[in-house]
Amino acid sequence: MVAPIKMSGIAKDVLLAPIYLYQGHKVKRDTVRLPEPEGERQGRIQLGNSQLRDSAKMTLSEITRTLSLMIVGDSAAAGVGSLTQQEALAGKLIPALQQQPVVNAHFDALNWELQATTGHTSFDILRRLYILPTPSQPVDIMVLSVGVNDTTSNVSTAKWQQQLEQIIAIAQRKFGVRELIFSSLPPMAQMPALPSPLNNFIGAKATKLDQVLQDVCAKYNDVHYMAANFTLMAEKHANGTPIDSATMFASDGFHPSSLTYGFWAQQLAELITHLLESQLDEHSK
């Protein structure tokens, strides 16, 4: 029973191919090209809270470690859809981490770096990681946003899997990454910029690549898949106030809005905190 269903899906896509092609060209022609936001892409933030340190019964000499964070990826990682980096993913994530008690109690500084460019595919990100210099300090947390451009450029699932595994390998070998977080592909079928039926076709491709991403992450102990469910995030952080789904996307109908970057950053901060707490628990045994 499986084969006929699969064939009918292929047949449907073949029949709709001229429409997909027409809509794809129209979207590419008409969609507003938003620039990458201005602002700092690296920095060092001093941390520390005397009350937290006292409660943890730690001396100043024990709190000397710097937390190293690196955000890598595509236009979403770069913050397209926001006016400034402060309103983008990195700009929202840094203060969210500063508010986490475990970060302040166990680290005296946070070094962060953003390496992201509009249009980058998994291959582009892999190449970028090869070109970047080896850091002087191992990266504690690397966050990756990748997959949208692989979807739109029709990368095969086999090539996608291969390049994900190569990204993991170089991240761990060259950058000494302790915890690697891949954010899930966004809900492309819901993007206002994509008309029907193209949105369902693109959404199905994105779902397929996202499943491969989940499977790859599951093979590794220190590689994590984070399901960035923006609708759920909105409900969780909106204090019961309904949020129009259109506000979740930027003016181009394709990238996250500053509101969504805030939800995404909060979810990342919570996961990073959990991973750091697990590391500390392991070291204390």
C-alpha positions as CSV (number, residue, x, y, z in Angstrom):
1,M,0.0,0.0,0.0
2,V,3.0,2.3,0.5
3,A,4.2,2.4,-3.0
4,P,1.0,3.7,-4.7
5,I,0.7,6.5,-2.2
6,K,4.3,7.5,-2.8
7,M,3.8,7.4,-6.6
8,S,0.7,9.5,-6.3
9,G,2.6,12.1,-4.4
10,I,5.3,12.1,-7.1
11,A,2.7,12.3,-9.8
12,K,1.0,15.2,-8.1
13,D,4.3,17.1,-7.9
14,V,5.0,16.4,-11.6
15,L,1.6,17.8,-12.6
16,L,2.1,20.8,-10.4
17,A,5.7,21.4,-11.4
18,P,4.9,24.3,-13.9
19,I,3.0,26.0,-11.1
20,Y,5.8,25.5,-8.6
21,L,8.2,26.9,-11.2
22,Y,6.1,29.9,-11.9
23,Q,5.4,30.7,-8.2
24,G,9.1,30.2,-7.4
25,H,10.2,32.7,-9.9
26,K,7.5,35.1,-8.8
27,V,8.6,34.8,-5.1
28,K,12.2,35.3,-6.0
29,R,11.3,38.4,-8.1
30,D,8.8,40.0,-5.7
31,T,10.1,39.2,-2.2
32,V,11.7,42.1,-0.4
33,R,15.4,41.6,0.1
34,L,16.1,42.5,3.7
35,P,19.7,43.4,4.7
36,E,21.7,41.8,7.5
37,P,21.3,44.0,10.6
38,E,24.0,46.3,11.7
39,G,25.8,45.7,14.9
40,E,28.5,43.9,16.8
41,R,29.2,40.3,15.8
42,Q,31.5,39.4,18.6
43,G,32.3,40.5,22.1
44,R,33.2,39.7,25.7
45,I,30.6,40.2,28.5
46,Q,31.6,40.3,32.1
47,L,29.5,38.1,34.3
48,G,29.1,37.5,38.0
49,N,26.7,38.1,40.8
50,S,28.1,38.2,44.3
51,Q,24.9,36.9,45.9
52,L,24.9,33.9,43.6
53,R,28.6,33.2,44.3
54,D,28.0,33.4,48.0
55,S,25.1,31.1,47.9
56,A,27.1,28.6,45.8
57,K,29.9,28.9,48.5
58,M,32.5,29.6,45.8
59,T,35.6,31.7,46.2
60,L,36.6,34.2,43.6
61,S,39.6,32.0,42.5
62,E,37.2,29.2,41.7
63,I,35.2,31.4,39.3
64,T,37.7,32.0,36.5
65,R,36.3,30.2,33.6
66,T,35.1,31.9,30.4
67,L,32.0,30.6,28.7
68,S,32.6,30.5,24.9
69,L,29.6,30.7,22.6
70,M,29.6,30.6,18.8
71,I,26.5,31.1,16.6
72,V,27.0,29.9,13.0
73,G,24.7,29.7,10.0
74,D,22.4,31.4,7.5
75,S,20.4,34.6,7.3
76,A,18.3,33.6,10.4
77,A,21.5,33.3,12.5
78,A,22.6,36.6,11.0
79,G,19.4,38.2,12.2
80,V,17.8,39.2,8.9
81,G,14.4,40.6,9.7
82,S,15.7,42.8,12.5
83,L,17.0,46.3,12.2
84,T,20.0,45.8,14.5
85,Q,21.9,42.9,16.0
86,Q,20.5,43.7,19.4
87,E,17.0,42.8,18.1
88,A,18.3,39.6,16.4
89,L,19.2,36.1,17.6
90,A,22.6,36.9,19.1
91,G,21.5,40.2,20.6
92,K,18.6,38.4,22.3
93,L,20.5,35.3,23.4
94,I,23.4,37.1,25.2
95,P,21.1,38.9,27.7
96,A,19.0,35.8,28.1
97,L,22.1,33.9,29.1
98,Q,23.2,36.6,31.5
99,Q,19.9,36.2,33.4
100,Q,20.6,32.5,34.0
101,P,21.8,31.9,37.6
102,V,24.0,28.9,36.6
103,V,25.9,31.1,34.1
104,N,26.6,33.8,36.6
105,A,27.5,31.4,39.4
106,H,30.1,29.4,37.4
107,F,31.5,31.7,34.8
108,D,33.2,35.1,35.1
109,A,32.9,36.1,31.4
110,L,31.1,35.2,28.2
111,N,32.9,35.3,24.9
112,W,30.6,35.2,21.9
113,E,31.0,35.3,18.2
114,L,28.5,35.3,15.3
115,Q,29.6,33.7,12.0
116,A,26.6,33.8,9.7
117,T,25.8,35.0,6.1
118,T,22.6,35.3,4.1
119,G,22.1,32.4,1.6
120,H,24.5,30.0,3.3
121,T,23.8,26.3,2.8
122,S,25.3,23.4,4.8
123,F,28.1,23.3,2.2
124,D,28.8,27.0,2.7
125,I,28.9,26.7,6.5
126,L,31.2,23.7,6.2
127,R,33.6,25.7,4.0
128,R,33.4,28.6,6.4
129,L,34.4,26.4,9.4
130,Y,37.4,25.1,7.4
131,I,38.5,28.7,6.6
132,L,38.1,30.2,10.1
133,P,41.1,30.2,12.3
134,T,41.3,27.7,15.2
135,P,40.2,29.4,18.4
136,S,42.5,29.8,21.3
137,Q,39.9,28.4,23.6
138,P,37.6,25.5,22.9
139,V,34.0,26.5,22.1
140,D,31.7,25.5,24.9
141,I,28.5,26.0,23.0
142,M,28.0,26.2,19.2
143,V,24.5,27.0,17.9
144,L,23.8,26.3,14.2
145,S,20.9,27.5,12.0
146,V,21.0,25.7,8.7
147,G,18.6,24.1,6.2
148,V,16.4,26.7,4.6
149,N,18.8,27.4,1.7
150,D,19.4,23.6,1.3
151,T,15.7,23.2,1.0
152,T,15.3,26.0,-1.6
153,S,18.4,24.8,-3.6
154,N,17.0,21.2,-3.7
155,V,20.0,19.6,-1.9
156,S,19.5,15.8,-1.8
157,T,18.9,14.1,1.6
158,A,22.1,12.1,1.1
159,K,24.3,15.2,0.5
160,W,22.5,17.0,3.4
161,Q,23.3,14.2,5.8
162,Q,26.9,14.0,4.6
163,Q,27.5,17.7,5.1
164,L,25.8,17.7,8.5
165,E,28.1,15.0,9.7
166,Q,31.1,16.8,8.3
167,I,30.1,20.0,10.1
168,I,29.9,18.0,13.3
169,A,33.3,16.5,12.7
170,I,35.1,19.8,12.1
171,A,33.2,21.6,14.9
172,Q,34.4,19.0,17.4
173,R,37.9,18.4,16.0
174,K,38.9,22.0,15.1
175,F,36.8,24.1,17.5
176,G,36.7,21.6,20.4
177,V,33.0,22.2,20.7
178,R,31.6,20.7,23.9
179,E,27.9,21.0,23.1
180,L,26.6,21.5,19.5
181,I,23.0,22.6,19.1
182,F,21.2,22.4,15.7
183,S,18.0,24.5,15.6
184,S,15.2,22.8,13.7
185,L,14.2,24.0,10.2
186,P,11.5,26.7,10.4
187,P,7.8,25.9,9.4
188,M,8.4,26.9,5.8
189,A,4.8,25.9,4.8
190,Q,3.6,28.7,7.1
191,M,5.8,31.4,5.6
192,P,3.5,34.2,4.3
193,A,5.9,34.8,1.3
194,L,5.2,31.3,-0.1
195,P,1.9,31.0,-1.9
196,S,-0.1,27.7,-2.2
197,P,0.6,25.1,-3.5
198,L,4.3,26.0,-3.5
199,N,4.3,26.4,0.3
200,N,3.2,22.8,0.8
201,F,5.8,21.5,-1.6
202,I,8.6,23.5,0.1
203,G,7.3,22.6,3.5
204,A,7.3,18.9,2.7
205,K,11.0,19.2,1.5
206,A,11.9,21.1,4.7
207,T,10.2,18.5,6.9
208,K,12.2,15.7,5.1
209,L,15.5,17.5,5.7
210,D,14.5,18.2,9.3
211,Q,13.9,14.5,9.9
212,V,17.4,13.7,8.6
213,L,18.8,16.4,10.9
214,Q,17.0,14.8,13.9
215,D,18.4,11.4,13.0
216,V,21.9,12.7,12.6
217,C,21.8,14.5,16.0
218,A,20.5,11.4,17.7
219,K,23.8,9.6,16.8
220,Y,25.9,11.8,19.0
221,N,26.0,12.4,22.7
222,D,27.0,16.0,22.6
223,V,25.0,17.1,19.5
224,H,21.5,18.3,20.2
225,Y,18.4,19.0,18.0
226,M,16.2,21.8,19.3
227,A,12.7,21.9,17.9
228,A,12.2,25.6,17.5
229,N,8.4,25.6,17.7
230,F,7.7,29.3,17.3
231,T,4.0,28.9,17.8
232,L,4.5,27.1,21.1
233,M,7.1,29.6,22.1
234,A,4.7,32.4,21.5
235,E,2.0,30.7,23.6
236,K,4.5,30.0,26.4
237,H,5.9,33.5,26.6
238,A,2.8,35.6,25.8
239,N,1.2,35.3,29.2
240,G,-2.1,34.1,27.6
241,T,-2.3,37.0,25.2
242,P,-3.1,35.8,21.6
243,I,-0.3,36.6,19.1
244,D,-1.1,37.0,15.4
245,S,1.0,34.5,13.4
246,A,1.8,37.2,10.9
247,T,3.8,39.0,13.6
248,M,6.0,36.0,13.9
249,F,7.6,36.8,10.5
250,A,9.5,39.8,9.3
251,S,8.1,42.2,6.6
252,D,9.5,39.9,3.8
253,G,7.2,37.1,5.0
254,F,10.2,34.8,5.0
255,H,12.5,35.6,8.0
256,P,11.7,35.6,11.7
257,S,10.6,38.9,13.2
258,S,12.4,40.4,16.2
259,L,9.6,39.0,18.4
260,T,10.3,35.5,17.1
261,Y,14.1,36.0,17.6
262,G,13.3,36.7,21.2
263,F,11.3,33.5,21.7
264,W,14.0,31.5,19.8
265,A,16.7,33.0,22.0
266,Q,14.8,32.2,25.2
267,Q,14.4,28.6,24.2
268,L,18.1,28.4,23.3
269,A,19.0,30.0,26.7
270,E,17.0,27.4,28.5
271,L,18.5,24.5,26.6
272,I,22.1,25.9,27.1
273,T,21.4,26.2,30.8
274,H,20.3,22.6,31.0
275,L,23.4,21.4,29.2
276,L,25.7,23.5,31.5
277,E,24.0,22.1,34.5
278,S,24.4,18.6,33.2
279,Q,28.1,19.2,32.6
280,L,28.5,20.6,36.2
281,D,26.7,17.6,37.7
282,E,29.0,15.2,35.8
283,H,32.2,17.1,37.0
284,S,30.9,17.0,40.6
285,K,30.6,13.2,40.6
